[in-house]
Structure formats: C-alpha cells, structure tokens
Amino acid sequence: MDPLNHPMVWEGIVMVIGVYGLGYWWVSYDPMRHWPIVAVGILGKFFGLLGFLFNYLQGIIPFEFIYTLFTNDFIWWIPFFLILKEVHFQH
C-alpha cells in the first residue's frame, strides 16, 4: 500500500474519532440512558468490518489489515451488544 498523503482525509478521521470519543465518554456515565450512542457505535464497528471486506476483496488492502479490526472494532462488539440487550430486553 502506498502511504496516504491526503491531509484532509487525516483531519476528517481525527474529527470522527474525537466525536466518537466524546460520545463514549458521555455513555460511560450512564450506558443505559445513552444507548442511542451505543447503537451508533456498534453500527460503526460493524461497518468497519464491511469496509475491510469491501477493500480486501478489491485487492486494495492486504488481509493482515484485519488485525486492526481486533483492537478497534471487534473488541467493542461484546460490551455494546450487552448494553443494547439490557436496554431492549430487560426482564
């Protein structure tokens, strides 16, 4: 892969990560109350996988790129799922 040299792309990524960070910070105080932010988070993590598959199948990125998904996306699936399950399927 050639290194990216597009400052606008990197600035956009930093902005999105910063916004997610604020959202997750708010959620940390009361996950059940702020479940819509959790829902957006789990969608983002799921679309991260779809983006990887789309780019891998087109030969744009190597398969080894999947390791970033373990630390950035997959690790969040379980807690996000458990929060949403608790909110929507309470006893």
Secondary structure, 3 states (H helix, E strand, C coil): CCCCCCHHHHHHHHHHHHHHHHHHHHHHHCCCCCHHHHHHHHHHHHHHHHHHHHHHHCCCCCHHHHHHHHHHHHHHHHHHHHHHHHHHCCC
